[in-house]
Amino acid sequence: MTVFDLHLHTVHGSSDSNLRPEQLIEEAQRIGLDGICLTEHSGGWENYQIIDIFKDSGLVAIGAVEVYTDVGHVIAIGIRNYVSGMHTAAGLRKVLDKAGGVMIPAHPFRNFFNRPPYNVNLLYKNYDGDLPTTALEASKHPLFELADDVEIANGCNTDKENLFTLDVARELGFTGTGGSDAHSTQGIGKCVTIFDGDIRNEADLIEALKAKAFTAGQGLHVGNLEPFGERSVSEATV
């Protein structure tokens, strides 16, 4: 078993983060994380930098990008920096296919249940049609046809948003990943991804994600790691 926080931001590549790498290492060690995925908004982690900073940490650290596409934020694992054309989900899919990477929509239903004017949801920002009222309807969004899986447990989402995403994942046959989305030490490990086997490097991570050899988890940050998704909000409506 290997426990990863698959969604983290540091000052190295995310302008909205105040999390320094040394703080991340200290907190990850304290709570018992095995690995971290540095999903920076602007990319920026090169192999030599990861080796230099994390070599003595005991953590498996992997660089990635959280990409702002035409249908919201997507975690792209297998690339480290922006590539021309990946501002659209379809373009990002092509980039990741070429790189052999994986594409995971991040917090797709954030703000979805808020009352106007606080209900701006990036997944449906440019959507031409009626907004869904059930998980089955939401699962029909074109983004999910391009994705390898979906983030169901996000540490910055509400329970309702996460559980609705879980229901959508079940409709799609996705397993569902977890990540804290932390931009500071607060919340690191709140949501995680628990892999069945050892993850030693990026290739192992991508292989395990494609093989669905994982489950989403929660509570590691408070010493109570458990599977995510015992509850459901399948009857929730907008």
C-alpha positions as YAML, in Angstrom:
chain: A
units: angstrom
residues:
- id: 1
  name: MET
  ca: [0.00, 0.00, 0.00]
- id: 2
  name: THR
  ca: [1.23, 3.49, -0.90]
- id: 3
  name: VAL
  ca: [-0.55, 6.65, 0.20]
- id: 4
  name: PHE
  ca: [-0.27, 9.68, -2.08]
- id: 5
  name: ASP
  ca: [-1.60, 13.20, -1.94]
- id: 6
  name: LEU
  ca: [-2.27, 13.64, -5.66]
- id: 7
  name: HIS
  ca: [-3.10, 17.36, -5.60]
- id: 8
  name: LEU
  ca: [-0.70, 19.85, -4.03]
- id: 9
  name: HIS
  ca: [0.55, 23.37, -4.79]
- id: 10
  name: THR
  ca: [3.77, 25.02, -3.66]
- id: 11
  name: VAL
  ca: [5.41, 28.41, -4.14]
- id: 12
  name: HIS
  ca: [7.63, 26.78, -6.76]
- id: 13
  name: GLY
  ca: [4.96, 26.80, -9.45]
- id: 14
  name: SER
  ca: [1.68, 28.16, -8.06]
- id: 15
  name: SER
  ca: [1.39, 31.90, -7.47]
- id: 16
  name: ASP
  ca: [-1.62, 31.44, -5.16]
- id: 17
  name: SER
  ca: [0.27, 29.10, -2.80]
- id: 18
  name: ASN
  ca: [2.37, 29.97, 0.23]
- id: 19
  name: LEU
  ca: [3.50, 26.39, 0.84]
- id: 20
  name: ARG
  ca: [7.27, 26.06, 0.75]
- id: 21
  name: PRO
  ca: [8.76, 22.68, -0.23]
- id: 22
  name: GLU
  ca: [10.48, 22.28, 3.15]
- id: 23
  name: GLN
  ca: [7.14, 22.85, 4.90]
- id: 24
  name: LEU
  ca: [5.50, 20.27, 2.64]
- id: 25
  name: ILE
  ca: [8.19, 17.72, 3.45]
- id: 26
  name: GLU
  ca: [7.90, 18.27, 7.20]
- id: 27
  name: GLU
  ca: [4.11, 17.95, 7.23]
- id: 28
  name: ALA
  ca: [4.03, 14.99, 4.84]
- id: 29
  name: GLN
  ca: [6.51, 13.14, 7.05]
- id: 30
  name: ARG
  ca: [4.55, 14.00, 10.18]
- id: 31
  name: ILE
  ca: [1.26, 12.60, 8.95]
- id: 32
  name: GLY
  ca: [2.75, 9.57, 7.18]
- id: 33
  name: LEU
  ca: [2.40, 10.28, 3.48]
- id: 34
  name: ASP
  ca: [4.42, 8.03, 1.16]
- id: 35
  name: GLY
  ca: [4.25, 10.26, -1.89]
- id: 36
  name: ILE
  ca: [3.15, 13.60, -3.28]
- id: 37
  name: CYS
  ca: [2.14, 14.88, -6.69]
- id: 38
  name: LEU
  ca: [3.17, 18.50, -7.28]
- id: 39
  name: THR
  ca: [0.29, 19.66, -9.46]
- id: 40
  name: GLU
  ca: [1.46, 23.23, -9.95]
- id: 41
  name: HIS
  ca: [-0.69, 25.72, -11.83]
- id: 42
  name: SER
  ca: [2.31, 26.84, -13.90]
- id: 43
  name: GLY
  ca: [4.31, 23.62, -13.90]
- id: 44
  name: GLY
  ca: [7.98, 24.21, -13.36]
- id: 45
  name: TRP
  ca: [9.39, 21.17, -11.57]
- id: 46
  name: GLU
  ca: [12.31, 19.59, -13.38]
- id: 47
  name: ASN
  ca: [13.77, 16.22, -12.40]
- id: 48
  name: TYR
  ca: [16.98, 17.68, -11.02]
- id: 49
  name: GLN
  ca: [15.01, 20.06, -8.78]
- id: 50
  name: ILE
  ca: [12.81, 17.29, -7.41]
- id: 51
  name: ILE
  ca: [15.87, 15.13, -6.73]
- id: 52
  name: ASP
  ca: [17.74, 17.99, -5.06]
- id: 53
  name: ILE
  ca: [14.88, 19.00, -2.76]
- id: 54
  name: PHE
  ca: [13.22, 15.66, -1.98]
- id: 55
  name: LYS
  ca: [16.12, 13.16, -2.16]
- id: 56
  name: ASP
  ca: [16.48, 12.79, 1.62]
- id: 57
  name: SER
  ca: [12.81, 13.22, 2.50]
- id: 58
  name: GLY
  ca: [11.69, 9.61, 2.20]
- id: 59
  name: LEU
  ca: [8.89, 10.81, -0.08]
- id: 60
  name: VAL
  ca: [8.22, 9.90, -3.67]
- id: 61
  name: ALA
  ca: [7.74, 13.31, -5.30]
- id: 62
  name: ILE
  ca: [6.33, 13.61, -8.81]
- id: 63
  name: GLY
  ca: [5.89, 16.77, -10.85]
- id: 64
  name: ALA
  ca: [2.67, 17.42, -12.75]
- id: 65
  name: VAL
  ca: [0.42, 20.29, -13.87]
- id: 66
  name: GLU
  ca: [-3.07, 21.45, -12.98]
- id: 67
  name: VAL
  ca: [-4.27, 22.83, -16.31]
- id: 68
  name: TYR
  ca: [-6.97, 25.48, -16.70]
- id: 69
  name: THR
  ca: [-8.93, 24.25, -19.73]
- id: 70
  name: ASP
  ca: [-12.10, 25.43, -21.44]
- id: 71
  name: VAL
  ca: [-14.08, 23.10, -19.14]
- id: 72
  name: GLY
  ca: [-12.30, 23.68, -15.86]
- id: 73
  name: HIS
  ca: [-9.21, 22.44, -14.07]
- id: 74
  name: VAL
  ca: [-7.62, 19.14, -15.02]
- id: 75
  name: ILE
  ca: [-4.73, 17.34, -13.35]
- id: 76
  name: ALA
  ca: [-2.25, 16.26, -16.01]
- id: 77
  name: ILE
  ca: [0.24, 13.60, -14.91]
- id: 78
  name: GLY
  ca: [3.00, 12.76, -17.35]
- id: 79
  name: ILE
  ca: [3.97, 16.31, -18.23]
- id: 80
  name: ARG
  ca: [5.71, 19.02, -16.22]
- id: 81
  name: ASN
  ca: [5.00, 22.22, -18.14]
- id: 82
  name: TYR
  ca: [2.47, 23.81, -20.46]
- id: 83
  name: VAL
  ca: [2.39, 22.67, -24.08]
- id: 84
  name: SER
  ca: [0.74, 24.50, -26.96]
- id: 85
  name: GLY
  ca: [-2.89, 23.49, -27.49]
- id: 86
  name: MET
  ca: [-3.65, 22.18, -24.02]
- id: 87
  name: HIS
  ca: [-5.90, 25.11, -23.10]
- id: 88
  name: THR
  ca: [-8.76, 22.93, -24.35]
- id: 89
  name: ALA
  ca: [-9.63, 19.56, -22.88]
- id: 90
  name: ALA
  ca: [-9.42, 17.91, -26.32]
- id: 91
  name: GLY
  ca: [-6.01, 19.46, -26.89]
- id: 92
  name: LEU
  ca: [-4.80, 18.33, -23.48]
- id: 93
  name: ARG
  ca: [-5.95, 14.79, -24.24]
- id: 94
  name: LYS
  ca: [-3.77, 14.78, -27.37]
- id: 95
  name: VAL
  ca: [-0.77, 16.07, -25.42]
- id: 96
  name: LEU
  ca: [-1.17, 13.41, -22.75]
- id: 97
  name: ASP
  ca: [-1.71, 10.63, -25.26]
- id: 98
  name: LYS
  ca: [1.59, 11.59, -26.85]
- id: 99
  name: ALA
  ca: [3.32, 11.70, -23.46]
- id: 100
  name: GLY
  ca: [1.68, 8.50, -22.21]
- id: 101
  name: GLY
  ca: [0.11, 10.41, -19.32]
- id: 102
  name: VAL
  ca: [-3.23, 10.55, -17.57]
- id: 103
  name: MET
  ca: [-5.95, 13.18, -17.39]
- id: 104
  name: ILE
  ca: [-8.01, 13.64, -14.22]
- id: 105
  name: PRO
  ca: [-10.63, 16.43, -13.89]
- id: 106
  name: ALA
  ca: [-10.04, 18.25, -10.60]
- id: 107
  name: HIS
  ca: [-12.95, 19.28, -8.35]
- id: 108
  name: PRO
  ca: [-15.35, 19.34, -11.34]
- id: 109
  name: PHE
  ca: [-18.44, 20.24, -9.29]
- id: 110
  name: ARG
  ca: [-16.93, 22.97, -7.11]
- id: 111
  name: ASN
  ca: [-19.54, 25.73, -6.51]
- id: 112
  name: PHE
  ca: [-22.12, 23.68, -8.41]
- id: 113
  name: PHE
  ca: [-24.62, 23.75, -5.54]
- id: 114
  name: ASN
  ca: [-24.07, 27.38, -4.52]
- id: 115
  name: ARG
  ca: [-26.80, 29.95, -4.90]
- id: 116
  name: PRO
  ca: [-26.35, 32.68, -7.53]
- id: 117
  name: PRO
  ca: [-24.16, 34.62, -7.98]
- id: 118
  name: TYR
  ca: [-21.77, 32.24, -6.19]
- id: 119
  name: ASN
  ca: [-22.52, 29.24, -8.38]
- id: 120
  name: VAL
  ca: [-19.90, 29.80, -11.08]
- id: 121
  name: ASN
  ca: [-18.87, 26.28, -12.08]
- id: 122
  name: LEU
  ca: [-16.10, 26.00, -14.66]
- id: 123
  name: LEU
  ca: [-17.29, 22.63, -15.98]
- id: 124
  name: TYR
  ca: [-20.47, 24.22, -17.29]
- id: 125
  name: LYS
  ca: [-19.16, 27.72, -18.00]
- id: 126
  name: ASN
  ca: [-19.36, 27.21, -21.77]
- id: 127
  name: TYR
  ca: [-21.94, 24.43, -21.76]
- id: 128
  name: ASP
  ca: [-24.73, 24.65, -24.32]
- id: 129
  name: GLY
  ca: [-27.70, 22.97, -22.69]
- id: 130
  name: ASP
  ca: [-29.65, 22.52, -19.49]
- id: 131
  name: LEU
  ca: [-27.67, 22.01, -16.33]
- id: 132
  name: PRO
  ca: [-27.90, 18.49, -14.90]
- id: 133
  name: THR
  ca: [-29.99, 17.74, -11.84]
- id: 134
  name: THR
  ca: [-28.75, 14.17, -11.23]
- id: 135
  name: ALA
  ca: [-25.42, 12.37, -11.22]
- id: 136
  name: LEU
  ca: [-26.48, 10.36, -14.28]
- id: 137
  name: GLU
  ca: [-27.15, 13.54, -16.23]
- id: 138
  name: ALA
  ca: [-23.89, 15.08, -15.04]
- id: 139
  name: SER
  ca: [-21.93, 12.01, -16.14]
- id: 140
  name: LYS
  ca: [-22.83, 12.83, -19.76]
- id: 141
  name: HIS
  ca: [-20.59, 15.91, -19.84]
- id: 142
  name: PRO
  ca: [-18.12, 15.57, -22.77]
- id: 143
  name: LEU
  ca: [-15.10, 16.12, -20.51]
- id: 144
  name: PHE
  ca: [-15.56, 12.73, -18.89]
- id: 145
  name: GLU
  ca: [-15.27, 11.00, -22.27]
- id: 146
  name: LEU
  ca: [-11.72, 12.36, -22.49]
- id: 147
  name: ALA
  ca: [-10.68, 11.64, -18.90]
- id: 148
  name: ASP
  ca: [-8.90, 8.62, -17.45]
- id: 149
  name: ASP
  ca: [-10.57, 9.10, -14.08]
- id: 150
  name: VAL
  ca: [-11.94, 11.90, -11.90]
- id: 151
  name: GLU
  ca: [-11.02, 13.47, -8.56]
- id: 152
  name: ILE
  ca: [-13.83, 12.54, -6.17]
- id: 153
  name: ALA
  ca: [-12.20, 13.57, -2.88]
- id: 154
  name: ASN
  ca: [-10.86, 17.12, -2.86]
- id: 155
  name: GLY
  ca: [-9.79, 18.62, 0.45]
- id: 156
  name: CYS
  ca: [-11.07, 22.09, -0.46]
- id: 157
  name: ASN
  ca: [-14.51, 20.98, -1.66]
- id: 158
  name: THR
  ca: [-17.67, 20.68, 0.38]
- id: 159
  name: ASP
  ca: [-18.90, 17.22, 1.32]
- id: 160
  name: LYS
  ca: [-21.85, 17.66, -1.01]
- id: 161
  name: GLU
  ca: [-19.62, 18.52, -3.95]
- id: 162
  name: ASN
  ca: [-17.32, 15.55, -3.32]
- id: 163
  name: LEU
  ca: [-20.12, 13.06, -2.78]
- id: 164
  name: PHE
  ca: [-21.95, 14.19, -5.89]
- id: 165
  name: THR
  ca: [-18.70, 13.68, -7.83]
- id: 166
  name: LEU
  ca: [-18.49, 10.20, -6.32]
- id: 167
  name: ASP
  ca: [-21.95, 9.42, -7.67]
- id: 168
  name: VAL
  ca: [-20.91, 10.71, -11.10]
- id: 169
  name: ALA
  ca: [-17.78, 8.55, -10.96]
- id: 170
  name: ARG
  ca: [-19.91, 5.49, -10.21]
- id: 171
  name: GLU
  ca: [-22.09, 6.24, -13.23]
- id: 172
  name: LEU
  ca: [-18.94, 6.43, -15.36]
- id: 173
  name: GLY
  ca: [-17.29, 3.34, -13.92]
- id: 174
  name: PHE
  ca: [-14.40, 5.45, -12.61]
- id: 175
  name: THR
  ca: [-12.58, 4.58, -9.40]
- id: 176
  name: GLY
  ca: [-12.02, 8.17, -8.25]
- id: 177
  name: THR
  ca: [-8.85, 9.79, -6.91]
- id: 178
  name: GLY
  ca: [-8.21, 11.93, -3.84]
- id: 179
  name: GLY
  ca: [-6.01, 14.93, -3.16]
- id: 180
  name: SER
  ca: [-5.91, 17.76, -0.65]
- id: 181
  name: ASP
  ca: [-5.57, 20.67, -3.10]
- id: 182
  name: ALA
  ca: [-3.51, 22.25, -0.32]
- id: 183
  name: HIS
  ca: [-1.86, 25.63, -0.86]
- id: 184
  name: SER
  ca: [-0.42, 25.74, 2.67]
- id: 185
  name: THR
  ca: [0.40, 23.21, 5.37]
- id: 186
  name: GLN
  ca: [-3.25, 23.24, 6.43]
- id: 187
  name: GLY
  ca: [-5.15, 20.31, 4.99]
- id: 188
  name: ILE
  ca: [-2.24, 18.33, 3.51]
- id: 189
  name: GLY
  ca: [-3.38, 14.71, 3.51]
- id: 190
  name: LYS
  ca: [-7.03, 15.54, 4.19]
- id: 191
  name: CYS
  ca: [-7.90, 13.65, 1.01]
- id: 192
  name: VAL
  ca: [-5.52, 11.10, -0.51]
- id: 193
  name: THR
  ca: [-5.21, 8.28, -3.00]
- id: 194
  name: ILE
  ca: [-4.35, 4.83, -1.64]
- id: 195
  name: PHE
  ca: [-2.53, 2.63, -4.15]
- id: 196
  name: ASP
  ca: [-2.57, -1.15, -3.88]
- id: 197
  name: GLY
  ca: [1.16, -1.57, -4.51]
- id: 198
  name: ASP
  ca: [4.41, 0.36, -4.40]
- id: 199
  name: ILE
  ca: [4.72, 3.63, -6.29]
- id: 200
  name: ARG
  ca: [8.40, 4.42, -6.80]
- id: 201
  name: ASN
  ca: [8.31, 6.88, -9.69]
- id: 202
  name: GLU
  ca: [6.13, 8.58, -12.30]
- id: 203
  name: ALA
  ca: [5.92, 5.46, -14.46]
- id: 204
  name: ASP
  ca: [4.57, 3.42, -11.53]
- id: 205
  name: LEU
  ca: [2.04, 6.15, -10.74]
- id: 206
  name: ILE
  ca: [0.72, 6.34, -14.29]
- id: 207
  name: GLU
  ca: [0.55, 2.55, -14.59]
- id: 208
  name: ALA
  ca: [-1.39, 2.24, -11.33]
- id: 209
  name: LEU
  ca: [-3.81, 5.01, -12.31]
- id: 210
  name: LYS
  ca: [-4.50, 3.41, -15.68]
- id: 211
  name: ALA
  ca: [-4.94, 0.01, -14.02]
- id: 212
  name: LYS
  ca: [-7.40, 1.46, -11.45]
- id: 213
  name: ALA
  ca: [-5.26, -0.05, -8.72]
- id: 214
  name: PHE
  ca: [-6.23, 2.50, -6.08]
- id: 215
  name: THR
  ca: [-8.99, 3.92, -3.92]
- id: 216
  name: ALA
  ca: [-9.65, 7.42, -2.60]
- id: 217
  name: GLY
  ca: [-9.12, 8.02, 1.10]
- id: 218
  name: GLN
  ca: [-9.62, 10.69, 3.71]
- id: 219
  name: GLY
  ca: [-8.56, 11.64, 7.23]
- id: 220
  name: LEU
  ca: [-4.82, 10.94, 7.10]
- id: 221
  name: HIS
  ca: [-4.10, 14.48, 8.32]
- id: 222
  name: VAL
  ca: [-5.82, 13.72, 11.62]
- id: 223
  name: GLY
  ca: [-4.46, 10.18, 11.99]
- id: 224
  name: ASN
  ca: [-7.65, 8.44, 10.86]
- id: 225
  name: LEU
  ca: [-7.13, 7.18, 7.33]
- id: 226
  name: GLU
  ca: [-10.28, 5.59, 5.90]
- id: 227
  name: PRO
  ca: [-11.82, 4.95, 2.49]
- id: 228
  name: PHE
  ca: [-13.75, 7.84, 1.00]
- id: 229
  name: GLY
  ca: [-17.34, 7.39, -0.11]
- id: 230
  name: GLU
  ca: [-19.31, 5.53, 2.49]
- id: 231
  name: ARG
  ca: [-22.10, 8.03, 1.95]
- id: 232
  name: SER
  ca: [-23.91, 9.14, -1.19]
- id: 233
  name: VAL
  ca: [-25.90, 12.17, -2.34]
- id: 234
  name: SER
  ca: [-27.42, 10.52, -5.40]
- id: 235
  name: GLU
  ca: [-30.75, 12.16, -4.67]
- id: 236
  name: ALA
  ca: [-29.22, 15.65, -4.47]
- id: 237
  name: THR
  ca: [-30.63, 18.14, -6.92]
- id: 238
  name: VAL
  ca: [-29.58, 21.62, -7.87]
...
